Amino acid sequence: MTFTAQPLPIEVFDVTQGKVIKSIPLNEKNKEETLKLVKSADSLYPKLNPTPKTGFMIKVIFDPAEEIETKVFKQPVNQVIFIFPDAEKPYMLIFNEKDQPMFYYFSEDSEPFLEMLGLD
């Protein structure tokens, strides 16, 4: 009997409701879109309190970690949380293999990713 590990789902968390409102299986297509966004990291997120009061967050876990190189970092990434506050530019929280959190803005258009997840 063989057991294959199920890919961890992409989770959509509604900040206002304080709960996960959607869970989507990670597949090649949405993983590709996720990586496009991560690879477009272009500057550090400057604010001290990164958690928005409204909006939503999307968590994606990579197992195994993805080796990623951008103009602001080069390291394996095992988890990313995209943060979409209601009235400001979206940004992301990246965890490397040591689970160190780092916040970055990204330049890639997130619309295709959101549409694919049914969040438009």
C-alpha positions as CSV (number, residue, x, y, z in Angstrom):
1,M,0.0,0.0,0.0
2,T,1.4,3.4,-1.0
3,F,0.4,6.7,0.6
4,T,1.1,9.8,-1.4
5,A,1.3,13.1,0.6
6,Q,-1.5,15.4,-0.4
7,P,-0.2,18.9,-1.3
8,L,-1.1,21.4,1.4
9,P,-3.9,23.6,0.3
10,I,-3.8,27.3,-0.4
11,E,-5.7,29.0,2.4
12,V,-7.6,32.2,2.1
13,F,-8.0,34.0,5.4
14,D,-10.6,36.8,5.8
15,V,-9.1,39.4,8.2
16,T,-12.4,41.0,9.1
17,Q,-14.1,37.6,9.8
18,G,-10.9,36.2,11.5
19,K,-11.2,32.9,9.7
20,V,-10.2,30.8,6.7
21,I,-12.9,31.3,4.1
22,K,-11.5,29.1,1.3
23,S,-9.1,26.2,0.8
24,I,-7.8,25.4,-2.6
25,P,-5.5,22.5,-3.5
26,L,-2.0,23.6,-4.6
27,N,-1.5,22.5,-8.2
28,E,1.2,23.2,-10.9
29,K,-0.8,26.1,-12.3
30,N,-1.5,28.1,-9.1
31,K,2.0,27.2,-7.8
32,E,3.4,28.8,-11.0
33,E,1.4,31.9,-10.4
34,T,2.4,32.0,-6.8
35,L,6.1,31.8,-7.7
36,K,5.7,34.5,-10.3
37,L,4.5,36.8,-7.5
38,V,7.2,35.8,-5.1
39,K,9.9,36.2,-7.7
40,S,8.8,39.7,-8.3
41,A,9.7,40.8,-4.8
42,D,11.2,44.3,-5.3
43,S,11.5,46.0,-1.9
44,L,11.1,45.5,1.8
45,Y,7.8,46.3,3.4
46,P,8.6,49.2,5.8
47,K,5.8,49.2,8.4
48,L,6.1,47.8,11.9
49,N,2.6,46.3,12.1
50,P,2.1,44.2,9.0
51,T,-1.3,42.8,9.9
52,P,-4.1,44.7,8.2
53,K,-7.4,45.4,9.9
54,T,-9.4,44.5,6.8
55,G,-8.8,42.6,3.6
56,F,-7.6,39.1,3.2
57,M,-4.4,36.9,3.4
58,I,-3.5,33.9,1.2
59,K,-1.1,31.3,2.6
60,V,0.8,29.0,0.3
61,I,3.2,26.3,1.6
62,F,6.0,24.8,-0.5
63,D,7.1,21.3,0.4
64,P,9.9,21.0,-0.4
65,A,11.0,24.6,-0.2
66,E,11.5,26.5,-3.4
67,E,14.9,28.1,-4.2
68,I,14.0,31.6,-5.1
69,E,16.2,34.5,-6.3
70,T,14.9,38.0,-6.6
71,K,16.6,41.4,-6.7
72,V,16.1,41.7,-2.9
73,F,16.8,38.1,-1.7
74,K,18.1,34.7,-2.6
75,Q,17.1,31.8,-0.5
76,P,14.8,28.7,-0.2
77,V,11.2,29.7,0.6
78,N,8.9,27.2,2.4
79,Q,5.9,29.4,3.0
80,V,4.5,32.7,1.6
81,I,1.5,34.7,2.9
82,F,0.2,37.3,0.4
83,I,-1.5,40.1,2.3
84,F,-4.2,42.2,0.5
85,P,-5.3,45.1,2.7
86,D,-8.4,46.9,1.6
87,A,-7.0,50.3,0.8
88,E,-3.3,49.8,0.2
89,K,-0.8,48.0,-2.0
90,P,-0.6,44.2,-1.4
91,Y,2.6,42.7,0.0
92,M,3.9,39.3,1.2
93,L,5.3,37.6,4.2
94,I,8.0,35.1,3.3
95,F,9.4,32.3,5.6
96,N,12.7,30.8,4.7
97,E,13.9,27.4,5.8
98,K,14.9,28.8,9.2
99,D,11.3,30.1,9.5
100,Q,12.5,33.7,9.6
101,P,9.7,36.0,8.5
102,M,10.4,38.8,6.0
103,F,8.0,41.2,4.4
104,Y,8.3,42.4,0.8
105,Y,6.3,44.3,-1.8
106,F,6.0,42.6,-5.1
107,S,5.6,44.1,-8.6
108,E,3.9,41.3,-10.5
109,D,0.1,41.8,-11.2
110,S,-1.8,39.6,-8.7
111,E,-5.1,39.7,-10.7
112,P,-4.5,36.4,-12.6
113,F,-3.6,34.7,-9.3
114,L,-6.7,36.0,-7.6
115,E,-8.9,35.1,-10.5
116,M,-7.5,31.5,-10.5
117,L,-8.5,31.3,-6.8
118,G,-11.9,32.7,-7.5
119,L,-11.2,35.9,-5.5
120,D,-11.9,38.6,-8.1
